[in-house]
Amino acid sequence: MNTSFSQPLPKAYSQIEEATKASGFTMASDLLTGSLLGTLAASKPGGKFLEMGTGTGLSTSWLLNGMDQHATLISVDYDPKYIAIAEKFLGDDKRLSLVTADGGEWLDANSRLRFDSIFADTWHGKYLMLDETLAMLNKGGFYIIDDMLRQPNWPEGHHEKVTKLIATLEARQDLFLTKQVWSTGIIIAVKK
């Protein structure tokens, strides 16, 4: 076994990747993370999914690829330039609701919603409003984050934020937690 990648890419992935490069967006999730997201999504038939940080829609395409026809995905991003790319290539999928909004404001306004899986790929839901985000997770639901291993594009002081977040998650009594030194560094937690 190795980490080489040989499975088919999701619908529109190549077009989204090309548009992502042209847009200058540099924070997209990698193939391995995407593959994991799709695999985990497939384990939740009819599931309700939340993605905080759509970016250009690369990870969104993986989530949709794994979801069945009865599942739904809400994907939130604050930047209309990037979410427009996701809309162009994925917007016709009826299972998907793309939302352009500040993550914190969206979490506050939708705190009553519950999800079977949350991929937190931006500040809100990960470094900000963690408790509020985890409160939206159903029992048995997945909380997934990436970029937990040092990345070349991290700003000064970001390593300390990651270290603090990991310690906070490890100290929680309401989660089963696995840290993976794989891809960009993945944490998968399941709500008890």
Beta strands, then each sheet from edge to edge (+ up, - down):
strand 1: 48-52
strand 2: 72-77
strand 3: 96-100
strand 4: 115-120
strand 5: 137-145
strand 6: 175-180
strand 7: 186-191
sheet 1: 3+ 2+ 1+ 4+ 5+ 7- 6+
end
